Amino acid sequence: MEVTGRLFIWAILAVSCRAQLNSTAAEGRPRCTASLGGSNLGETHKALILNLNADENCTWTIERPENRSIRIIFSHIQLDPDSRCENESIKVFDGHSTSGPLLGEACSRNDFVPVFESSANSLTFQIVTDWTMVQRSVFIFYYFFSSGITIPNCGGYLQTLEGSFSSPNYPRPHPELAYCVWHIQVEKGYKINLNFTELFLEMDEYCRFDFIAVYDGPSTTSGLLKQVCGRGTPTFESSSDAMTVVLSTDYANSYRGFSASYASTYIQEVNTTSLSCASDKMRVIISKSYLQSLNYNEGNLQLNDPTCRPRVSNVIEFSIPLHECGTIKKIEDHTISYTNIITFTQSPASAVITRRKHLQIVVTCEMEYNSTVEILYITEDDIIQNQSVLGKYNTSMALYESGSFENLIQESPYYVDLNQTLFVQATLHTSDPSLVVFLDTCRASPTSDFAPPTYDLISSGCSRDETCKVYPIFGHYGRFQFNAFKFLRHLSSVYLKCKILICDTSDHTSRCNQGCVSRRKRDIPSYKWKTDSVIGPIRLKRDRLANGDSGLLPQTHEAEISKQPLSRLHLFSFMVLALNVVIVVTATVRHFLNRWKDHGYQKLQVY
C-alpha cells in the first residue's frame, strides 16, 4: 500500500509538472499579433510589424466589402538566414483562405522585395517558422487600390540606349500609395549604367516605408542590386541589357522623389565589325579602334540614306530598318534579302590625293523559312571579309479584352467564365510593311507540352470549332475569337499553340492568299516562312473560387491562433499527459482491487 501510494503521488506530481510546463510554454509562445493597430486587417491601408519566434504557423486574411484589389509589400524580412524555404517562409494566397491560388512565396533566400496583388478584395498570407531560436521580424504594408486608376508618369518601358526618368510630380512631392515600375531594355550586347542625380525619400534604416528597388534584369525577381531610400546620388550597373527600377511609397511623409538618367556600354568584344538581324532591322557594330586604325571616325560614316546616323557610345552602332535608310529588298525563290551599304565619305571634292584606304561595308540579311541569315561583306582594297549567323522571326501571341484588339490582357494565368468569348492576336514584329501574317493552325491542349488530348480550333486556315471566327488578313496581325471551354477529365487549364505563316504581299500565289483550304487541296503553292506561338494557361473562374466565400468575418490574429493545427510540441505534451493519466488510473484501480482481494470483511471482536 505504501508503494502504491507513493506511485499515486508521483503520478500526480508528474501530471502537475507537465501541466505547469505546458502552461509556461503556452504563455511564452508568441501570439502572431501585430505591433501596430491591433488585429483588424480591414482598413484601406495599414503597416504591420510582426515579431515571430520559433515553430510558428500564423495566418492573416485581409478583406473589405469594396470591389478593389489589394497590394501587399514585404519591405523588410528578417527570418532565419540558414533555414530552407521549405521550412520557413511567407506564402501569399489570392482569396480569403490558404486554399486559394498561391500568388507567391518569400523566404530569407529570396533576392527581391516581395510584392503581391490580389485579383479581388481578399488576400491571405501565412508565415511558418522552424525550430531555430533566432530573432525574426517582418514589416508589412498593404493597401486597397483600383486597377483601372493609374498615376501619370508612374513607370513605363525605356528602350533607347540612353535616357532619363523621374518620380511622378518631380520635383514636387511624390504621390502617396504609389507603386511604379520602370523597365529599361537596351540592345543586346550592352549593359546599363544608372545614375540618380537626386534621391529624396523618407529616411529609414531598413527602407521600409518609401523606397526604390533596383533589379539586375527585366523583372522585379531578377536579383536585387539594392533597396535605397533617404537622400543621396547612388549609381548602379547591370550585368546584362536589362534593368528594372521600382518606386514604392506609403501614405505619409512625401518628399521630392528622384531623378535618374542612364547610358549604355557595349560589353561584347568587337575587333572590327559585327552584324545581327531581327524581324524589323539590321544591326551593325563597328569598333572605334578599328576606325582609328584606318584614320576614320564616326563622322565619316553613312548609309545609302545619309540622314540615317549611327548611335555612338564606346562603339558605333547602325540600327538599320528593313524598309528605310535606303535598304534594298530582293525576293528570290524562297528567300527575302535586305541589303544596305555603309560607306566612308572621302576627302573634299577639291582634293587631288588621299592616303586613306577606300572601305565599304555591305550588310545583307537573308530570311529563309523560320530562320534569318546575316551576311556582312567588308571590301577594303579588294579584300572581302564574310560573317554569318542564324536568327528567327520575332512573333508573339496574346489575349485581348475585345474585338477591337486595343487592350492587351496582362494576367497569367487568365481566369475566364465558361463560354466567355476570347479574342486572340498573333503579331509579327517587323518594320517591313509588305509582309502579312496568316493563321494556318491553332490547337488547344490541357497541358503546356500539347500532349494528347488536343482540340483544333483552326486547321489549314479553316475554322474547326462552331464558336471560332477567323478575322481577315490584316498586315502583321493574325486574329481570331472563340468561346472558352474546358477539357473533360482534366484540369481546367487550356493552352493555345498557333502555326503562323508569313508571306510577302507581292507573291499572289502564296499560301496566305489561299485562305481556308481543305486537306484534299494542299498541293497549292505553299508558304515561304513559318513560326509558332504559344499562350496559356487560360483557366475557369470557378476553379479559382472553388473554396468560395464561407460567410465568415475576416480572421483576427487571436482567432487564427486558436485555429492553428497542433504543433509538434503541443502534440508531444498532450501524449505525455494522456500517458500519465492512464498510469495513474491503472495504478489506482489495481491498488483497490488488491485491497478487496487481500482484505475481506471481518467481524468486530466484542470484548
C-alpha positions as CSV (number, residue, x, y, z in Angstrom):
1,M,0.0,0.0,0.0
2,E,2.8,2.4,0.8
3,V,4.4,1.7,-2.6
4,T,1.1,2.2,-4.4
5,G,0.6,5.4,-2.5
6,R,4.0,6.7,-3.5
7,L,3.3,5.8,-7.1
8,F,0.0,7.7,-7.0
9,I,1.7,10.8,-5.5
10,W,4.5,10.5,-8.2
11,A,1.9,10.3,-11.0
12,I,0.0,13.3,-9.6
13,L,3.3,15.3,-9.4
14,A,4.2,14.3,-12.9
15,V,0.8,15.4,-14.3
16,S,1.1,18.7,-12.3
17,C,4.6,19.4,-13.6
18,R,3.6,18.6,-17.2
19,A,0.6,20.9,-16.9
20,Q,2.8,23.6,-15.5
21,L,5.3,23.1,-18.3
22,N,2.6,23.3,-21.0
23,S,1.2,26.4,-19.3
24,T,4.5,28.1,-19.4
25,A,5.1,27.1,-23.0
26,A,1.7,28.5,-24.0
27,E,2.2,31.7,-22.1
28,G,5.7,32.1,-23.5
29,R,4.6,31.3,-27.1
30,P,4.3,34.4,-29.3
31,R,0.8,35.3,-30.3
32,C,1.0,36.1,-34.1
33,T,-0.1,39.7,-33.3
34,A,0.8,42.9,-35.0
35,S,2.6,45.7,-33.1
36,L,0.6,48.3,-35.0
37,G,-3.1,48.7,-34.9
38,G,-4.3,45.6,-33.2
39,S,-5.8,42.7,-35.1
40,N,-8.2,44.3,-37.5
41,L,-6.9,43.8,-41.1
42,G,-9.8,45.6,-42.8
43,E,-8.5,49.2,-43.1
44,T,-7.9,50.7,-46.5
45,H,-4.2,50.8,-45.7
46,K,-2.1,49.5,-42.9
47,A,1.5,49.0,-41.7
48,L,2.4,46.0,-39.5
49,I,5.5,44.9,-37.7
50,L,5.3,41.1,-37.0
51,N,7.6,39.7,-34.4
52,L,7.8,35.9,-34.5
53,N,9.5,33.1,-32.6
54,A,10.4,29.6,-33.5
55,D,7.8,27.0,-34.5
56,E,5.1,29.4,-35.6
57,N,2.3,28.9,-38.1
58,C,0.3,32.1,-38.4
59,T,-2.3,33.2,-40.9
60,W,-3.9,36.5,-41.6
61,T,-6.7,37.5,-44.0
62,I,-7.2,41.0,-45.4
63,E,-10.7,41.7,-46.7
64,R,-13.1,44.5,-47.3
65,P,-16.5,44.6,-48.9
66,E,-15.4,47.1,-51.7
67,N,-14.6,45.6,-55.1
68,R,-11.0,46.6,-55.0
69,S,-7.7,44.7,-55.3
70,I,-5.0,44.5,-52.5
71,R,-1.3,45.2,-52.9
72,I,0.8,43.8,-50.1
73,I,4.5,44.7,-49.8
74,F,7.0,42.9,-47.5
75,S,9.6,45.7,-47.5
76,H,11.8,44.2,-44.7
77,I,12.1,40.5,-43.9
78,Q,14.3,39.1,-41.1
79,L,13.9,35.3,-40.9
80,D,16.3,32.5,-40.1
81,P,19.1,33.0,-42.7
82,D,20.2,29.4,-42.5
83,S,16.7,27.9,-42.9
84,R,15.4,26.3,-46.1
85,C,12.4,27.9,-47.8
86,E,10.5,24.6,-47.3
87,N,10.8,25.0,-43.5
88,E,10.5,28.8,-43.0
89,S,8.7,31.0,-45.5
90,I,5.9,33.5,-46.2
91,K,3.2,32.4,-48.6
92,V,0.5,34.7,-50.1
93,F,-2.8,33.4,-51.4
94,D,-5.4,35.0,-53.6
95,G,-8.6,34.9,-51.6
96,H,-9.8,34.6,-48.0
97,S,-8.1,31.3,-47.1
98,T,-4.9,29.3,-47.7
99,S,-6.8,27.1,-50.1
100,G,-6.9,29.9,-52.7
101,P,-4.4,30.2,-55.6
102,L,-0.8,30.7,-54.4
103,L,0.3,34.2,-55.6
104,G,3.9,33.6,-54.4
105,E,6.3,32.7,-51.7
106,A,9.2,34.5,-49.9
107,C,11.9,33.4,-47.6
108,S,15.3,34.5,-46.4
109,R,16.9,33.2,-49.5
110,N,14.9,35.5,-51.9
111,D,16.9,38.3,-53.5
112,F,14.0,40.7,-54.1
113,V,11.4,42.8,-52.3
114,P,8.2,40.6,-52.3
115,V,5.1,42.4,-53.7
116,F,1.8,40.7,-54.4
117,E,-1.5,41.8,-55.8
118,S,-4.9,40.1,-55.3
119,S,-7.4,39.7,-58.1
120,A,-10.3,40.8,-55.9
121,N,-11.0,42.2,-52.4
122,S,-9.4,39.5,-50.2
123,L,-5.9,38.2,-49.7
124,T,-4.4,35.7,-47.2
125,F,-0.8,35.4,-46.1
126,Q,0.8,32.7,-43.9
127,I,4.1,32.7,-42.1
128,V,5.7,29.5,-40.9
129,T,8.9,29.4,-38.9
130,D,11.1,26.4,-38.0
131,W,12.5,25.4,-34.5
132,T,15.7,27.6,-34.6
133,M,15.8,30.2,-31.9
134,V,16.7,33.4,-33.8
135,Q,15.3,36.9,-33.9
136,R,12.5,37.2,-36.5
137,S,10.8,40.3,-37.8
138,V,8.7,41.1,-40.8
139,F,7.5,44.5,-41.9
140,I,4.3,44.5,-44.0
141,F,2.5,47.3,-45.7
142,Y,-0.8,46.8,-47.6
143,Y,-3.4,48.9,-49.2
144,F,-6.5,48.6,-51.4
145,F,-6.4,50.1,-54.9
146,S,-8.5,50.2,-58.1
147,S,-6.6,48.6,-61.0
148,G,-8.3,51.0,-63.5
149,I,-6.8,54.1,-61.9
150,T,-3.2,55.0,-62.9
151,I,-0.8,57.7,-61.8
152,P,0.7,59.7,-64.6
153,N,4.4,59.1,-65.3
154,C,4.4,56.1,-62.9
155,G,6.6,53.6,-64.6
156,G,7.0,52.6,-68.2
157,Y,9.3,51.0,-70.8
158,L,12.6,52.7,-71.8
159,Q,14.2,51.1,-74.8
160,T,16.8,53.6,-76.1
161,L,20.5,53.4,-75.4
162,E,20.3,56.4,-73.1
163,G,17.5,58.3,-71.4
164,S,16.2,59.8,-68.2
165,F,13.1,59.4,-66.0
166,S,11.8,60.7,-62.6
167,S,9.2,60.0,-60.0
168,P,5.7,61.3,-60.6
169,N,5.3,65.1,-59.8
170,Y,9.1,65.6,-59.5
171,P,10.4,67.9,-58.2
172,R,7.2,68.3,-56.2
173,P,6.4,65.7,-53.5
174,H,5.7,62.2,-54.9
175,P,2.2,60.8,-54.6
176,E,1.1,58.6,-51.8
177,L,0.4,54.8,-52.2
178,A,2.3,54.7,-55.5
179,Y,3.9,51.6,-57.0
180,C,5.8,52.5,-60.2
181,V,7.9,50.1,-62.3
182,W,10.3,51.2,-65.0
183,H,11.7,48.5,-67.3
184,I,14.9,49.6,-69.1
185,Q,15.8,47.3,-72.1
186,V,18.6,48.2,-74.4
187,E,20.1,46.4,-77.4
188,K,21.7,43.0,-76.9
189,G,25.3,43.2,-76.0
190,Y,25.1,46.4,-73.9
191,K,25.0,46.9,-70.2
192,I,23.3,49.8,-68.4
193,N,24.8,52.4,-66.2
194,L,22.1,54.1,-64.0
195,N,22.8,57.3,-62.2
196,F,20.4,59.0,-59.7
197,T,21.0,62.7,-60.0
198,E,18.8,63.2,-56.9
199,L,17.2,60.9,-54.4
200,F,15.0,62.3,-51.7
201,L,12.7,59.8,-49.9
202,E,11.7,59.2,-46.3
203,M,14.6,58.1,-44.2
204,D,14.6,54.7,-42.5
205,E,17.4,52.3,-41.6
206,Y,15.7,49.4,-43.4
207,C,13.9,51.5,-46.1
208,R,10.6,50.0,-45.0
209,F,8.2,52.9,-45.9
210,D,9.2,54.7,-49.1
211,F,11.9,53.1,-51.2
212,I,13.5,52.5,-54.6
213,A,14.5,48.9,-55.5
214,V,16.9,48.4,-58.4
215,Y,17.0,44.9,-60.1
216,D,19.6,43.5,-62.3
217,G,17.4,42.2,-65.1
218,P,14.0,42.5,-66.8
219,S,11.7,41.9,-63.8
220,T,11.2,42.5,-60.1
221,T,12.5,39.0,-59.4
222,S,15.7,39.3,-61.4
223,G,18.0,39.9,-58.5
224,L,18.0,42.9,-56.2
225,L,21.0,45.2,-56.7
226,K,19.9,47.4,-53.7
227,Q,17.0,48.9,-51.9
228,V,17.6,52.6,-51.2
229,C,15.8,55.5,-49.5
230,G,16.6,58.8,-47.8
231,R,18.9,61.2,-49.6
232,G,21.8,60.5,-52.0
233,T,23.0,60.0,-55.5
234,P,23.6,56.3,-55.9
235,T,24.8,54.6,-59.1
236,F,24.2,51.1,-60.4
237,E,25.5,48.9,-63.2
238,S,23.7,46.0,-64.8
239,S,25.3,42.7,-65.8
240,S,23.1,42.5,-69.0
241,D,21.0,44.5,-71.3
242,A,18.0,44.9,-68.9
243,M,17.4,46.7,-65.6
244,T,14.2,47.2,-63.6
245,V,13.6,50.2,-61.2
246,V,10.7,50.2,-58.6
247,L,9.4,53.2,-56.6
248,S,7.1,52.2,-53.7
249,T,5.5,54.8,-51.4
250,D,3.2,54.6,-48.4
251,Y,0.6,57.1,-47.1
252,A,2.7,59.6,-45.2
253,N,5.8,61.8,-45.5
254,S,6.1,62.6,-49.2
255,Y,9.3,64.3,-50.4
256,R,10.7,65.3,-53.8
257,G,11.2,61.7,-55.0
258,F,14.0,61.1,-57.5
259,S,15.5,62.0,-60.9
260,A,17.7,59.5,-62.8
261,S,19.4,59.0,-66.1
262,Y,21.0,56.0,-67.8
263,A,23.5,55.3,-70.5
264,S,24.6,52.1,-72.2
265,T,28.0,50.5,-72.7
266,Y,28.7,47.8,-75.3
267,I,30.3,44.8,-73.5
268,Q,30.9,42.3,-76.2
269,E,34.4,42.3,-77.8
270,V,34.4,43.7,-81.3
271,N,37.7,43.8,-83.1
272,T,36.4,45.2,-86.4
273,T,32.6,44.9,-87.1
274,S,29.7,42.6,-86.3
275,L,26.2,42.2,-87.7
276,S,22.9,40.8,-86.4
277,C,19.4,40.7,-87.9
278,A,16.0,40.9,-86.4
279,S,12.5,40.9,-87.9
280,D,12.5,44.6,-88.2
281,K,16.1,45.8,-88.5
282,M,19.7,45.1,-89.2
283,R,22.3,46.0,-86.5
284,V,25.9,46.8,-87.3
285,I,28.5,47.4,-84.6
286,I,31.8,49.0,-85.6
287,S,34.8,49.2,-83.3
288,K,36.2,52.7,-82.7
289,S,39.7,51.4,-82.6
290,Y,39.2,49.8,-86.0
291,L,38.1,53.1,-87.5
292,Q,41.0,54.9,-85.9
293,S,43.4,52.4,-87.4
294,L,42.1,53.5,-90.8
295,N,42.2,57.2,-89.9
296,Y,38.4,57.4,-89.9
297,N,35.9,58.5,-87.2
298,E,32.2,58.1,-86.8
299,G,31.6,61.4,-88.6
300,N,32.9,59.8,-91.8
301,L,30.3,57.0,-91.9
302,Q,27.0,57.0,-93.8
303,L,24.4,54.6,-95.2
304,N,22.7,54.6,-98.5
305,D,20.5,57.3,-96.9
306,P,23.0,59.8,-95.4
307,T,20.3,61.1,-93.0
308,C,20.3,57.9,-91.0
309,R,23.0,58.4,-88.4
310,P,24.7,55.9,-86.1
311,R,24.5,55.9,-82.3
312,V,27.8,56.4,-80.6
313,S,28.9,55.1,-77.2
314,N,32.1,53.1,-76.7
315,V,31.3,51.7,-80.1
316,I,29.5,52.9,-83.3
317,E,26.1,51.3,-83.9
318,F,23.9,51.4,-87.0
319,S,20.3,50.3,-86.4
320,I,19.0,49.9,-90.0
321,P,15.3,49.5,-90.6
322,L,14.4,46.9,-93.2
323,H,12.3,49.3,-95.2
324,E,14.1,52.6,-94.5
325,C,17.5,54.3,-94.8
326,G,18.0,53.1,-98.4
327,T,17.7,49.4,-97.6
328,I,17.1,47.4,-100.8
329,K,14.7,44.4,-100.6
330,K,15.1,41.5,-103.0
331,I,12.8,38.4,-103.4
332,E,14.3,35.2,-104.9
333,D,12.7,31.7,-104.8
334,H,12.1,31.0,-101.1
335,T,14.1,33.9,-99.6
336,I,13.8,37.6,-99.0
337,S,17.0,39.6,-98.6
338,Y,17.6,43.1,-97.3
339,T,20.8,45.0,-98.2
340,N,22.4,48.3,-97.3
341,I,25.9,49.7,-97.6
342,I,28.0,51.7,-95.1
343,T,30.5,53.9,-96.8
344,F,33.2,56.2,-95.6
345,T,33.0,59.7,-97.0
346,Q,36.1,60.8,-98.9
347,S,38.1,63.9,-98.8
348,P,36.6,67.1,-100.2
349,A,36.0,67.1,-104.0
350,S,38.8,69.6,-104.4
351,A,41.3,67.2,-103.0
352,V,43.6,65.5,-105.5
353,I,45.2,62.8,-103.4
354,T,44.3,60.6,-100.4
355,R,46.3,58.3,-98.1
356,R,43.2,56.5,-96.7
357,K,42.0,53.1,-97.8
358,H,38.7,53.1,-99.6
359,L,36.4,51.0,-97.5
360,Q,32.8,49.7,-97.9
361,I,30.7,47.5,-95.6
362,V,27.9,45.7,-97.4
363,V,25.4,44.3,-95.0
364,T,22.7,41.7,-96.0
365,C,20.1,39.9,-94.0
366,E,18.5,36.9,-95.7
367,M,15.2,35.5,-94.4
368,E,14.6,31.8,-95.2
369,Y,11.7,29.8,-93.7
370,N,11.8,30.4,-90.0
371,S,15.5,31.5,-89.9
372,T,17.5,34.6,-90.5
373,V,20.9,34.6,-92.1
374,E,23.2,37.6,-91.7
375,I,25.9,38.2,-94.2
376,L,28.4,41.1,-93.9
377,Y,30.9,41.9,-96.6
378,I,33.8,44.3,-96.0
379,T,35.6,45.4,-99.1
380,E,39.0,47.0,-98.3
381,D,41.1,47.5,-101.4
382,D,39.7,44.3,-103.0
383,I,39.8,42.4,-99.6
384,I,36.5,40.8,-98.7
385,Q,35.6,39.5,-95.2
386,N,32.4,37.5,-94.6
387,Q,30.4,36.8,-91.4
388,S,27.2,34.9,-90.9
389,V,24.9,33.8,-88.0
390,L,21.4,32.5,-87.6
391,G,18.2,34.0,-86.1
392,K,14.4,33.8,-86.2
393,Y,11.4,35.9,-86.9
394,N,10.1,37.7,-83.8
395,T,6.5,36.8,-83.2
396,S,4.1,36.8,-80.2
397,M,0.6,35.9,-79.4
398,A,-1.7,37.4,-76.7
399,L,-5.3,37.7,-75.5
400,Y,-7.3,41.0,-75.7
401,E,-10.4,42.2,-73.9
402,S,-12.5,42.8,-77.0
403,G,-12.6,42.5,-80.8
404,S,-11.1,46.0,-81.1
405,F,-7.8,44.4,-80.0
406,E,-6.8,47.6,-78.2
407,N,-6.5,46.5,-74.5
408,L,-3.9,43.7,-74.0
409,I,-4.6,41.3,-71.2
410,Q,-1.5,41.0,-68.9
411,E,-2.8,38.4,-66.4
412,S,-1.2,35.0,-66.4
413,P,-3.0,32.7,-65.8
414,Y,-6.1,34.4,-67.3
415,Y,-9.3,33.3,-65.5
416,V,-12.5,33.3,-67.6
417,D,-16.1,32.1,-67.4
418,L,-17.2,29.0,-69.3
419,N,-18.4,30.0,-72.8
420,Q,-16.9,33.5,-72.5
421,T,-15.7,35.0,-75.8
422,L,-11.9,35.2,-76.0
423,F,-10.0,37.4,-78.5
424,V,-6.6,36.2,-79.7
425,Q,-4.0,38.1,-81.8
426,A,-0.7,36.9,-83.2
427,T,1.8,39.6,-84.1
428,L,4.8,39.7,-86.4
429,H,7.3,42.3,-85.0
430,T,8.8,43.8,-88.2
431,S,9.1,47.1,-89.9
432,D,8.6,45.6,-93.4
433,P,5.1,46.7,-94.5
434,S,4.8,44.2,-97.3
435,L,4.8,41.1,-95.0
436,V,1.5,39.6,-93.8
437,V,0.5,37.0,-91.2
438,F,-1.8,34.1,-91.8
439,L,-3.1,31.7,-89.1
440,D,-2.7,28.2,-90.6
441,T,-3.4,26.0,-87.5
442,C,-4.4,26.8,-83.9
443,R,-4.6,23.9,-81.4
444,A,-5.7,23.8,-77.8
445,S,-4.4,21.4,-75.1
446,P,-4.9,21.0,-71.3
447,T,-1.1,20.8,-70.9
448,S,1.8,23.1,-71.9
449,D,3.5,20.2,-73.8
450,F,0.5,19.7,-76.0
451,A,0.4,16.0,-75.4
452,P,-3.0,14.3,-76.2
453,P,-5.8,15.1,-76.0
454,T,-5.8,18.2,-78.2
455,Y,-8.5,20.1,-79.9
456,D,-8.2,22.0,-83.2
457,L,-9.8,25.5,-83.4
458,I,-8.2,26.3,-86.8
459,S,-6.8,23.8,-89.3
460,S,-5.5,24.6,-92.8
461,G,-6.8,28.1,-92.3
462,C,-10.3,26.8,-91.7
463,S,-12.3,27.2,-88.5
464,R,-13.0,23.8,-86.9
465,D,-15.0,25.0,-83.9
466,E,-18.5,26.3,-84.2
467,T,-17.7,29.3,-82.0
468,C,-14.4,30.1,-83.7
469,K,-14.3,33.1,-86.0
470,V,-11.1,33.9,-88.0
471,Y,-10.6,37.5,-88.9
472,P,-9.5,38.6,-92.4
473,I,-5.7,39.0,-93.1
474,F,-4.6,42.3,-91.5
475,G,-1.0,43.2,-92.1
476,H,1.3,42.0,-89.4
477,Y,-1.6,40.6,-87.3
478,G,-3.5,37.3,-87.3
479,R,-6.7,37.4,-85.3
480,F,-9.5,35.0,-84.2
481,Q,-12.0,34.6,-81.5
482,F,-13.7,31.6,-79.8
483,N,-15.7,30.7,-76.7
484,A,-14.0,29.4,-73.6
485,F,-14.3,25.7,-72.9
486,K,-12.6,23.0,-70.7
487,F,-11.3,19.5,-71.4
488,L,-13.3,16.7,-69.8
489,R,-11.5,14.7,-67.0
490,H,-8.6,17.3,-67.0
491,L,-7.7,20.3,-65.0
492,S,-9.4,23.5,-66.2
493,S,-6.4,24.9,-68.0
494,V,-6.2,25.5,-71.7
495,Y,-3.1,26.3,-73.7
496,L,-3.1,27.6,-77.3
497,K,-0.5,27.0,-80.0
498,C,-0.7,28.5,-83.4
499,K,1.4,27.9,-86.6
500,I,1.9,31.3,-88.2
501,L,2.7,31.7,-91.9
502,I,4.5,34.8,-93.1
503,C,4.1,35.8,-96.7
504,D,5.0,38.7,-99.0
505,T,2.1,40.6,-100.5
506,S,3.8,40.8,-103.9
507,D,3.6,37.0,-104.1
508,H,-0.1,36.4,-105.3
509,T,0.4,32.6,-105.3
510,S,1.5,32.4,-101.7
511,R,-0.3,30.2,-99.1
512,C,-1.5,33.4,-97.3
513,N,-3.7,34.3,-100.3
514,Q,-5.4,31.0,-100.4
515,G,-7.4,31.3,-97.2
516,C,-9.3,28.2,-95.9
517,V,-8.1,25.1,-97.8
518,S,-9.4,21.5,-97.4
519,R,-7.0,18.7,-96.9
520,R,-7.5,17.4,-100.4
521,K,-6.3,20.6,-101.9
522,R,-3.0,21.0,-100.1
523,D,-1.0,20.8,-103.3
524,I,-1.4,24.5,-103.9
525,P,1.7,26.8,-103.6
526,S,2.9,26.7,-100.0
527,Y,4.1,29.4,-97.6
528,K,7.6,30.7,-97.6
529,W,8.1,31.4,-93.9
530,K,6.6,30.0,-90.7
531,T,6.9,30.1,-86.9
532,D,4.9,29.0,-83.8
533,S,3.5,31.0,-80.9
534,V,2.0,29.7,-77.6
535,I,-0.1,31.3,-74.9
536,G,-1.6,30.0,-71.7
537,P,-2.8,28.9,-69.3
538,I,-6.4,30.0,-69.6
539,R,-8.4,28.8,-66.5
540,L,-12.0,28.9,-65.4
541,K,-13.0,31.3,-62.6
542,R,-15.0,28.6,-60.8
543,D,-11.8,26.7,-60.1
544,R,-10.2,29.8,-58.7
545,L,-13.2,30.2,-56.4
546,A,-13.7,26.5,-55.7
547,N,-13.4,27.2,-52.0
548,G,-15.8,30.2,-52.2
549,D,-16.9,32.6,-49.6
550,S,-17.7,30.8,-46.3
551,G,-19.5,33.8,-44.9
552,L,-17.0,34.2,-42.0
553,L,-15.8,37.6,-41.0
554,P,-12.1,38.4,-41.6
555,Q,-9.9,36.4,-39.4
556,T,-8.2,38.2,-36.5
557,H,-4.8,37.3,-35.0
558,E,-6.1,35.8,-31.8
559,A,-8.9,33.9,-33.5
560,E,-6.5,32.5,-36.1
561,I,-4.1,31.3,-33.4
562,S,-6.8,29.3,-31.8
563,K,-7.5,27.6,-35.1
564,Q,-3.9,26.7,-35.8
565,P,-3.1,23.0,-36.3
566,L,-1.3,21.4,-33.3
567,S,2.4,21.9,-33.4
568,R,4.8,19.0,-32.7
569,L,5.5,20.4,-29.2
570,H,1.8,20.6,-28.4
571,L,1.2,17.0,-29.7
572,F,4.1,15.6,-27.6
573,S,2.8,17.4,-24.5
574,F,-0.7,16.0,-25.0
575,M,0.6,12.5,-25.4
576,V,2.7,12.6,-22.3
577,L,-0.2,14.0,-20.3
578,A,-2.5,11.2,-21.6
579,L,0.1,8.6,-20.7
580,N,0.4,9.9,-17.2
581,V,-3.4,9.8,-16.7
582,V,-3.5,6.2,-17.9
583,I,-0.7,5.3,-15.4
584,V,-2.5,6.9,-12.5
585,V,-5.9,5.4,-13.3
586,T,-4.3,1.9,-13.8
587,A,-2.3,2.1,-10.5
588,T,-5.3,3.3,-8.5
589,V,-7.6,0.6,-9.9
590,R,-5.0,-2.1,-9.2
591,H,-4.5,-0.8,-5.7
592,F,-8.1,-1.1,-4.7
593,L,-8.6,-4.4,-6.4
594,N,-5.7,-5.8,-4.4
595,R,-7.1,-4.5,-1.2
596,W,-10.5,-6.1,-2.0
597,K,-8.8,-9.4,-2.7
598,D,-6.4,-9.5,0.3
599,H,-8.6,-7.8,2.9
600,G,-12.2,-9.1,3.1
601,Y,-14.8,-8.0,5.6
602,Q,-14.2,-9.1,9.2
603,K,-16.5,-9.2,12.3
604,L,-15.6,-6.9,15.1
605,Q,-14.5,-8.6,18.2
606,V,-16.7,-7.9,21.2
607,Y,-14.8,-7.7,24.4
